[in-house]
Amino acid sequence: MLDDGSKLLTLREAIAHLGKIISKSEHDIKEVQAAAHCLTQAAEHGGPVSFARIGVTQAINRHVERVFDPSRKDHHWGRRKLKRDD
């Protein structure tokens, strides 16, 4: 699903879209190369499409810095609650 609401139906459309949204100067970045490789493997050799999807997502978000949010971490302090302890 793209930002404008349209969908990419084939792997060929995904490869073309990836080529359009990434500038030519960034085609040699490892995330973009990995995404192109995974898409090609899925399209031509029946490789896993899930790897291609992950690769494209990483290539699109290559400039986004991941930040750890400690408020989302759930702490499991103490003993596990067993069914017999109910």
C-alpha positions in Angstrom: 0.0 0.0 0.0 1.4 3.4 -1.0 0.9 6.8 0.6 -1.5 7.8 -2.1 -3.7 4.8 -1.5 -2.7 2.8 -4.5 -1.4 -0.8 -4.3 1.6 -2.5 -6.0 0.1 -5.7 -7.5 3.2 -7.3 -9.0 6.9 -7.5 -8.2 7.7 -5.7 -11.4 5.6 -2.7 -10.2 7.5 -2.8 -6.9 10.9 -2.8 -8.6 9.8 0.2 -10.8 8.4 2.0 -7.8 11.6 1.5 -5.8 13.6 2.9 -8.8 11.4 6.0 -8.9 11.4 6.9 -5.2 15.2 6.4 -4.7 17.5 8.9 -6.4 20.2 7.6 -8.7 23.0 8.8 -6.3 21.6 6.4 -3.6 21.4 3.3 -5.8 24.7 2.0 -4.4 23.6 2.1 -0.7 23.5 -1.4 0.8 19.9 -1.2 1.9 18.8 -0.4 -1.7 21.0 -3.1 -3.2 19.6 -5.7 -0.8 16.0 -4.7 -1.6 16.7 -4.9 -5.3 18.3 -8.3 -4.9 15.5 -9.7 -2.8 12.9 -8.4 -5.2 14.7 -9.9 -8.2 15.1 -13.2 -6.4 11.4 -13.3 -5.6 10.4 -12.3 -9.1 12.7 -14.5 -11.2 13.5 -17.5 -9.0 10.5 -17.8 -6.7 12.4 -16.5 -3.6 10.6 -15.5 -0.5 8.3 -12.5 -1.0 8.5 -11.7 2.7 12.2 -11.0 2.4 11.5 -8.7 -0.6 8.9 -6.8 1.4 11.3 -6.4 4.4 14.1 -5.2 2.1 11.9 -2.6 0.4 10.6 -1.3 3.7 14.2 -0.9 4.9 15.2 0.8 1.7 12.3 3.2 1.9 13.0 4.1 5.5 16.8 4.2 5.1 17.1 7.7 6.6 14.8 7.1 9.6 16.8 6.6 12.8 15.4 4.0 15.2 15.1 5.2 18.7 14.5 3.0 21.7 11.5 3.9 23.8 11.9 2.5 27.3 8.3 3.4 28.2 7.1 0.6 25.9 9.2 -2.1 27.5 7.2 -4.3 29.8 9.1 -5.4 32.9 8.5 -8.9 34.2 9.7 -8.6 37.8 9.2 -11.4 40.3 8.1 -15.0 39.8 6.0 -16.3 37.0 2.3 -16.8 37.9 1.4 -20.4 37.4 -2.0 -21.8 36.8 -2.0 -23.6 40.2 -1.5 -20.2 41.9 -4.9 -18.8 40.8 
